[in-house]
Amino acid sequence: MKTERRMRPIFWALLLAGLLCTEIDSLPTGAPQSACFSLAPIHPGSSEQRSPPPYQVLPAAGQGRVRLILGSPQGLAYEGFMILARDIETGEYVGEFANLPDSAKALECVDGIKNAVTHVNKDKKQNLEFDWQAPPDYEGTIIFNSTFAQDYSTYWVGVESPRITVLKRSIDVQTTSPLTTLRTTTSPFYNPTTTYQATNKEDQFYNGCGTTKNCFGAPSGCVEERNCKAVVSVLVRGERYLFELQVRERGSKYVAVGLSDDSKMGQDSVVECVNDDGRIGLYMSWNTGKTNARHPTPGGAVQLESSSAEDDVFSCKFWREKTTVVQGREYDLVNRPYHLLVAAGTQLKNNNVGFHDIVYLGSAEAKLLSDVGGFTASSNVLLRVHGALMIAAWIGTASIGMLLARYYKQTWVNSQLCGKDQWFAWHRFFMLLTWLMTLGSFVVIFVEIGEWSSDTIHASLGLATTILCFIQPFMAALRPHPGAPRRPLFNWAHWFVGNAAHICAIIAMFFAVRLNKAQLPEWVDWVLVAYVVFHVFTHLFLTFAGCASDRQANQRVNSFPMKDMHTRSSMIHPDARRDAPHGGLRKMVFGVYFLLIAAFAAVLVVIVVLAPIEETWNNFMNSRGKKDE
């Protein structure tokens, strides 16, 4: 009994000591030095998690150092952590940590060197950043091992980083996890030197889009399909912003991202990733209206992280500071929302990039870059309206109106419309529609762009078409009377201006097919070619038919439009109120021409309005299939 009484104080002392030891091992102020070897916390009543860890160590190589970010792709916070660096061959601790945040402290595992880092409190943490510095003469490969404690009872041990190769302060971050691991790990979320494969399905760029990072690419909707020609992603880590640019197109020379107050070019800060014969460089530039010019990069504003080029794909990653001053304007990525502009092209100029002939697209809304959820493309309704009006005008009404004036002055002469010959009344009606639609189309595209741009042949030809079309009705209003000495000169001028406008408009449409904004399939060229062949064939047929009619009537009234049909009074001339020979044939040809021209115009308008037509058709068929199921 006495012995039992004597043992009780010893028992309580041991129990108290055990509790004190437990408290020491699970201190909320960080892991003790004894945890350097195992990285395992001593949390009674809890056990190590065997599921894939939701946390990752993201290394970014610098000169003689590695910038580390401890975070979660899912945005999960953690209360505690510990991290250290080991040589993968010897297992020895390597280097020391610096530039620690207030919520972290260094541990001296051996030799009085700050070999490890741990937390200092139990506050929720996300995306902590600090540096690891390599020994001056060290050469080898290291790996960071870490432990993350989501809370007291939930933690993962041995979360590993990618391999880091150090050659006397020169550092390279590998993309593969080591073959030998201490614990179960996940693949690294951030791969600084990813080599992209030719197959879109294997492209790792899109991993995390919409969940851990913002992605925006062109053409519209390509991020979901993982097949963008040019794409940008923004990954926010604490107060640092990691941008990644990629272009996938043969002959591409640059891909760029702009931060804009709207969805259009003008007063935008741009960062360009340029591939100059395999040498990839990073530059900052500034959009002024529709022009772009490089400028000296502010110190520390952007820092190239990595780049790669393989086949027809090249990419680069760079860090951009949260606050930069560019061209006298402050860009605050933390507090201010921005539109994203993405562009890519195949031409480089002297100390600049060329026109974005691969893709150009702006986001519809301004968003904080840390607000993950994806950017949507800006509306291109006005572009579609512009294209539809020009097609309806110059393939539709202009073609019909010009055909009537050219070959039908001596057809339907026994009937009139509003006191005018049928050909003249309908010619004026169709050409007035052409004039109104052309001017409307010009106003629409000017509103969309905001200013005139002559960067493309399409734009220059469109301007020429609009000017020529605009002056036509004023020329017609000043035409001399029939039989006047200057009437043939007017006829020639009126014919030349009208045909020149028509030719410019059709050629402009061919160049429009190649504009990335139009999103038209290449086979539209063949639709336009078919229209041109049919239009020219009809004119040739009616020209020969007119010559035959003139020979039969013994006068030239159909095949030579620059000369007035009758210089004498129409009441006196015997052929004034009589159709020229072969009138039935001409009427039949006009009926066929009218129907086919209307079909050409309707098909092209539908293609333009619903562009990209293949994607629209596929979505329609998929929706039909789901309904049938």
VENRASUL-V351556 format. One record per run of one state. SS is the DSSP state (A for helix, B for strand, O for the rest). FROM is the first residue (numbers start at 0). TO is the last residue. If there is no record, write none. Layout:
ss:from:to
SS:FROM:TO
SS:FROM:TO
//
This chain:
ss:from:to
O:0:0
A:1:24
O:25:31
A:32:35
O:36:54
B:55:60
O:61:63
B:64:70
O:71:76
B:77:77
O:78:78
B:79:86
O:87:91
B:92:92
O:93:94
B:95:97
O:98:102
B:103:107
O:108:112
B:113:118
O:119:123
B:124:124
O:125:126
B:127:132
O:133:137
B:138:148
O:149:153
B:154:159
O:160:162
B:163:166
O:167:168
B:169:172
O:173:198
A:199:201
O:202:202
A:203:205
O:206:207
B:208:208
O:209:211
B:212:217
O:218:220
A:221:224
O:225:228
B:229:236
O:237:238
B:239:247
O:248:252
B:253:259
O:260:266
B:267:275
O:276:277
B:278:287
O:288:289
B:290:293
O:294:300
B:301:309
O:310:311
B:312:319
O:320:321
B:322:325
O:326:327
B:328:331
O:332:336
B:337:344
O:345:346
B:347:348
O:349:350
B:351:352
O:353:357
B:358:362
O:363:365
B:366:366
O:367:375
B:376:376
O:377:379
A:380:406
O:407:414
B:415:416
O:417:418
B:419:420
A:421:448
O:449:455
A:456:476
O:477:485
A:486:512
O:513:522
A:523:552
O:553:581
A:582:608
O:609:611
A:612:627
O:628:628
//
